[in-house]
Amino acid sequence: MKPYLTIDPALLPALAAFECIARHASFSRAAAEMGLSTSALSQSMRALEQRLGVRLLARTTRRVGLTEEGSRMLDGVRRGLDTLGSAINALDDHRDRPTGRVRITLPRMAFARLFAEHIPGFAERYPEIGLEFALDDGLSDIVAAGFDAGVRFAGNIEADMIAVPIGQPERLITVATPAYLARHPAPQTLEDLAQHDCSRFRYPTSGRLSRWYFQRDGESIEVEVDGRFIVNDVDAELHLVRRDLVLAQVVESMVVDDLRDGRLRSVLDAHAPSLNRAHLYFPSRAQMPARLRVFIDHFQQANAPPPHDQPLIEALETGKGKPLR
């Protein structure tokens, strides 16, 4: 079977002009419909016939007709133009109606804190939108990986991205179980951490071990901690804490129930730093699909903070804190 040739996109205007001339049987009427001069339309047809190597139109001084080759070709051209028109009409129909799938990459912590609770409301409001959440504590390239958007702390977002805040400012607190603290006296100073088994987090993307972050005398302090256990997953880190094995530094909202019920205790509260708010980020606002626009609006509104936001500090991976000596 002879393979179909790929149509040069540059031929499409000439093919549309050919159909218009055939429909009107007139260069002048076709030129008026298309907003072109008769001479420009005639030149376009000559170039098309030369490109195809056949005569499509039979011209006389009184009318324009189709050659045998032109008649055979016209049916295919009309079917092709109808298909293109249907595709454009379908796009117009869906452009302002939220449909399709939104793909988002985000840390597990952000999914649990900012999205999980509000997904049912979104699903009910927008039944034609599917959601794909890729839970990843690394720093994904959303364009290369084909994601519509991502979630990060503000300090970790590329400068060419559009970023909008989501959620409220948080504190980074240091916690342990009462059983752990019964065996190891609670640290009273940052220097006391050297005597403790501290959970250590390895960033999945960079592979480096996280320092712990505190505030003292209005300055951000980085502390190099030590401990037997290293993980690259927040849930695994919380598992170690709850098994009485380590001190850990976590986002406060992740353990609010544990703190309220006495399963965990916080220490060094005077030095607990505030975090940057998380941000939803995406490549551009231009021609944003309706599904992404309503996704951003819904989850921003669902996580709207109170009007009295506290000052923010640098995000965890910026490395701009003053190290503890």
C-alpha atoms as one frame of an Amber mdcrd trajectory, in Angstrom:
protein
   0.000   0.000   0.000   1.391   3.374  -0.993   2.087   5.509   2.097   0.390
   8.863   2.523   2.626  11.864   2.034   2.890  14.403   4.824   1.241  17.659
   3.790   3.425  20.738   3.963   1.621  23.120   6.382   2.603  25.979   4.076
   0.147  24.593   1.509  -2.879  24.933   3.782  -3.693  28.591   2.885  -3.482
  27.763  -0.831  -5.667  24.664  -0.399  -8.260  26.749   1.475  -8.122  29.306
  -1.360  -8.570  26.509  -3.933 -11.729  25.313  -2.156 -13.082  28.866  -1.994
 -12.476  29.488  -5.721 -14.108  26.159  -6.627 -17.146  26.920  -4.458 -17.683
  30.346  -6.038 -16.436  29.394  -9.522 -14.896  32.861  -9.453 -11.568  34.384
  -8.494 -13.097  37.779  -7.719 -15.813  36.458  -5.382 -13.327  34.162  -3.645
 -10.886  37.051  -3.248 -13.624  39.186  -1.668 -14.518  36.411   0.829 -10.902
  35.860   1.796  -9.942  39.529   1.933  -7.262  39.160  -0.741  -6.648  40.771
  -4.082  -7.579  38.800  -7.208  -3.983  38.907  -8.433  -2.660  37.546  -5.111
  -5.192  34.704  -5.221  -4.305  33.894  -8.824  -0.607  33.850  -7.953  -1.299
  31.526  -5.014  -3.139  29.090  -7.309  -0.344  29.085  -9.870   2.175  28.336
  -7.126  -0.025  25.497  -5.803  -0.442  23.932  -9.229   3.287  24.199  -9.849
   4.007  22.602  -6.475   1.615  19.714  -7.149   2.554  19.331 -10.826  -1.070
  19.324 -12.069  -3.655  21.861 -13.238  -6.510  22.164 -10.789  -8.532  24.984
 -12.349  -9.696  25.516 -15.903  -9.779  29.265 -16.460 -11.707  31.097 -19.161
 -12.477  34.754 -19.541 -16.030  34.146 -18.265 -15.739  31.519 -15.551 -13.476
  29.248 -13.576 -14.051  25.499 -13.572 -12.327  22.412 -12.243 -10.085  20.110
 -14.210 -10.513  16.364 -13.747  -7.608  16.374 -11.298  -9.039  19.397  -9.498
 -12.425  17.736  -9.145 -10.876  14.623  -7.608  -8.775  16.706  -5.258 -11.616
  18.982  -4.136 -13.431  16.245  -2.200 -10.310  15.433  -0.192  -9.552  19.097
   0.449 -13.075  19.710   1.725 -12.940  16.701   4.026  -9.600  17.883   5.371
 -10.812  21.428   5.940 -13.969  20.126   7.609 -11.840  18.019   9.960  -9.665
  21.002  10.822 -12.727  23.156  11.347 -14.283  20.570  13.645 -11.079  20.401
  15.681 -10.999  24.182  16.059 -14.691  24.304  16.986 -14.174  21.592  19.591
 -11.268  23.582  21.024 -13.453  26.683  21.170 -16.177  24.693  22.925 -13.770
  23.453  25.606 -11.479  26.457  25.953 -13.579  28.145  28.629 -15.087  24.957
  30.087 -12.862  23.257  32.654 -12.176  19.754  31.326  -9.202  17.418  31.067
  -6.539  16.445  33.581  -4.260  18.526  35.810  -0.881  16.953  36.617   0.907
  18.360  39.658   4.117  17.401  41.455   4.418  18.201  45.141   5.970  17.010
  48.404   4.040  14.453  50.438   3.761  16.976  53.241   2.104  19.530  50.929
  -0.374  16.952  49.644  -1.442  16.013  53.165  -1.603  19.605  54.475  -2.963
  21.555  51.527  -4.779  19.268  49.111  -6.094  15.962  50.488  -8.906  17.481
  52.552 -10.134  19.707  49.704 -10.113  17.210  46.801 -13.717  15.989  47.357
 -15.044  19.540  47.072 -13.071  20.108  43.880 -14.238  16.801  42.385 -17.871
  17.671  43.076 -17.551  21.159  41.652 -15.570  20.153  38.538 -16.623  16.621
  37.566 -14.966  16.836  34.126 -11.481  17.474  35.526  -9.152  14.644  36.534
  -6.273  15.186  38.957  -2.907  13.448  38.994  -0.740  14.072  42.064   2.895
  12.951  41.822   4.160  12.897  45.408   7.859  13.630  45.311  10.025  15.266
  47.971  12.639  16.085  45.320  12.729  19.159  43.087  11.199  18.140  39.756
  11.513  20.083  36.498   7.803  20.464  35.788   8.264  21.433  32.122  10.579
  18.542  31.283   8.408  16.065  33.210   5.155  17.241  31.633   3.480  18.611
  34.765   1.028  21.499  34.690   2.159  22.864  38.056   4.164  22.110  41.172
   4.311  23.050  44.841   7.449  24.236  46.630   8.534  26.677  49.265   9.191
  30.065  47.713  12.982  29.934  47.968  13.143  26.835  45.748  11.215  28.125
  42.717  12.982  29.058  39.484  12.919  32.756  38.634  11.108  32.234  35.305
   8.093  30.573  36.950   4.848  32.211  38.030   4.264  31.464  41.725   1.176
  32.064  43.850   1.047  31.479  47.626  -1.029  28.666  49.050  -1.675  27.890
  52.698  -0.571  29.641  55.847   2.845  30.336  57.327   4.079  27.496  59.536
   6.604  26.884  62.275   9.397  24.343  62.149   9.461  22.639  65.548  11.638
  20.041  67.244   9.762  17.077  68.718  10.244  13.767  70.506   8.098  11.312
  72.441   7.840  11.472  76.245   9.580   8.068  76.322  12.576   9.420  74.369
  12.800  12.475  76.620  12.623  10.267  79.696  15.851   8.604  78.545  17.493
  11.768  77.189  16.982  15.072  79.006  15.294  17.625  76.760  17.769  20.053
  75.145  17.719  23.499  76.702  20.049  25.173  74.192  20.934  24.608  70.555
  24.322  23.344  71.650  22.605  20.550  73.630  21.517  18.927  70.345  25.015
  17.485  70.047  24.066  15.073  72.864  20.984  13.734  71.054  20.136  11.183
  68.387  18.681  13.463  65.716  16.803  12.257  62.640  18.639  13.304  59.477
  16.858  13.969  56.189  18.562  13.446  52.831  17.086  15.570  50.041  16.086
  13.225  47.176  17.169  15.596  44.409  20.482  16.999  45.648  21.425  14.033
  47.843  22.693  16.342  50.568  21.802  15.982  54.240  19.583  18.690  55.652
  20.721  20.873  58.502  18.297  21.890  61.198  17.038  25.471  61.216  16.395
  27.749  64.172  16.142  31.401  65.106  18.201  33.118  67.801  18.409  36.824
  68.521  16.481  37.585  65.324  18.871  35.602  63.105  18.372  32.369  61.189
  20.691  29.650  62.516  21.701  26.405  60.794  22.721  23.502  63.003  24.649
  20.472  61.794  23.055  17.613  63.753  24.109  13.990  64.106  22.246  10.741
  64.540  22.111   7.090  63.601  19.146   7.316  61.228  18.957   8.935  57.792
  15.763   8.991  55.694  14.555  10.710  52.530  10.849  10.589  53.334   8.903
  12.698  55.844   6.570   9.870  56.834   9.548   7.630  57.574  11.021  10.378
  59.736   7.803  10.643  61.737   7.794   6.862  62.135  11.229   7.039  63.786
  10.048   9.791  66.130   6.909   7.944  67.167   8.957   4.809  67.891  10.897
   6.717  70.584  14.138   6.587  68.568  14.997  10.196  67.696  14.465  13.892
  67.999  13.156  15.311  64.730  12.478  18.701  63.227   9.087  18.817  61.507
   6.430  21.220  60.265   4.101  21.892  63.182   0.832  21.166  61.360   1.985
  17.614  60.640   2.029  16.704  64.326  -0.641  18.948  65.821  -2.767  15.960
  66.873   0.239  14.220  68.451   1.064  17.353  70.414  -2.510  17.888  71.576
  -2.871  14.273  72.731   0.536  14.181  74.431   2.075  11.564  72.141   4.798
  14.067  71.215   6.367  17.014  73.005   8.067  19.988  71.444  11.398  21.341
  72.687  13.449  24.469  71.968  10.225  26.364  71.202  11.911  29.726  71.741
  14.087  29.015  68.722  11.379  27.586  66.401  11.567  29.450  63.064   8.686
  30.477  60.817   8.668  29.040  57.310   7.932  30.548  53.949   4.465  29.716
  52.755   4.220  27.034  50.126   3.622  28.253  46.578   1.899  26.769  43.563
   4.058  27.473  40.526   3.595  27.063  36.781   5.332  28.255  33.585   3.055
  31.067  32.366  -0.318  32.763  32.742  -0.633  33.132  28.948  -3.248  30.814
  27.404  -3.672  29.039  30.741  -6.106  26.120  30.358  -9.366  26.605  32.221
  -8.760  23.382  34.164  -5.506  24.743  35.620  -7.015  28.146  36.371  -9.901
  26.685  38.404  -7.527  24.206  40.080  -5.323  27.042  41.341  -8.291  29.184
  42.386 -10.005  26.355  44.264  -7.041  25.224  46.335  -5.817  28.756  46.998
  -9.235  29.722  48.364  -9.561  26.487  50.340  -6.246  27.226  52.065  -6.647
  30.988  52.405  -4.642  32.286  55.389  -5.918  34.868  57.850  -5.078  38.490
  56.994  -2.437  38.801  59.720   0.363  36.837  58.023   3.585  36.726  60.010
   6.959  37.686  58.484   8.568  34.852  56.560  12.131  33.550  56.521  14.178
  31.835  53.857  13.007  28.376  52.765  14.712  25.208  53.910  17.089  24.574
  51.029  18.356  28.073  50.388  21.307  27.599  52.732  21.342  31.286  53.710
  21.101  30.841  57.456  23.957  31.675  59.774  25.646  28.413  60.887  25.869
  27.562  64.553  29.490  27.704  65.662
